[in-house]
Amino acid sequence: PCLERRFSLGTASVTMLRAPVSRVPRLLRSTVGRNVRIRPLKFADLAILMPTVGVLVDSLYPRGAEKLLARLEDALNGYAVAHVAEVSDFGPVALASETLKGDSRVKLSTFWVHRRFRGLGIGSSLLDRRIEDWCLADRDHAIVTVREDRAAELERLFVPRGFSRIAVDLNRYGEGRSEVVLKWVNVGALSLISRRAA
């Protein structure tokens, strides 16, 4: 059976029918990692993402969903970057949105994988693609922040790919709600800068 969801996006109301993620057959789950397509965000993705990741981000950060929607609209208009990992019959199941900070730095604002699709290599594929794009664009470094109570989960994916914890912003979102800062450095870009300086 399909789920019907209604979601308001500005003045438009969107109704969508799609297979419920909770009913992913075990056999499909075992092959889903091979059937993932990573692509830029499309307008139609907002109707799928906002009721899932939007609700989560809103529960974690003040005005989280509002800020996420603004960032995704910026990406659709060419002012930011957002990519999704899409699985056939389920649509987008992961999201990476980022903003350029200057010419050579990236702030990875949102990195999310639907909980039913975690552990299947989808987050790894999405993050690897983002890092590859940063290297090709000669980005010096990328920053990602995460609430401290969720940091261990994110670090399991990010640290093996060259990110390291560089700071903890204590009580960033209120008493006992600190934020961890992770940083990735493009070693290739650093060696190029060193050679130019010599």
GIJORA-V708627 format. One line per field, one symbol per residue. ss: DSSP state (A for helix, B for strand, O for the rest). phi: phi as a letter, one per 30 degrees, with the letter a starting at -180 (. if undefined). burial: # if it has 24 or more other C-alpha atoms within 12 Angstrom, else .. A space follows every 10 residues. Layout:
ss=???
phi=???
burial=???
//
This chain:
ss=OBBBBBBBBO OBBBBBBBBO AAAOOAAAAA AAAAABBBBB OOAAAAAAAA AAAAAAAAAA OOOAAAAAAA AAAAAAOOOO BBBBBBBOOO BBBBBBBBBB BOOOBBBBBB BBBOAAAOOO OAAAAAAAAA AAAAAAOOOO BBBBBBBAAA AAAAAAAAAA AOBBBBBBBO OOOOOOOOBB BBBBBOAAAA AAAAAAAO
phi=.cccbcbcbi cdcccbcadd ddcddedded cdedccccad dceddedcdd dcdddddddc behedddded dddeddcica bbbbccceib idbabbbbbd cidbcbcddb bbbeedcdic iddddddedd deddddchdd abbbcaeedc dedddedddd cjdbdcabcd hecjeicdbc ccbccddddd dddddddd
burial=......#.#. .......... #.......#. .##..##### ##..###### ####.##..# #...#..### ###.#....# #######..# ########## ....###### ####.###.# #######.## #..##..### ########.. #..##.##.. #.###..... ........## ######.... ........
//
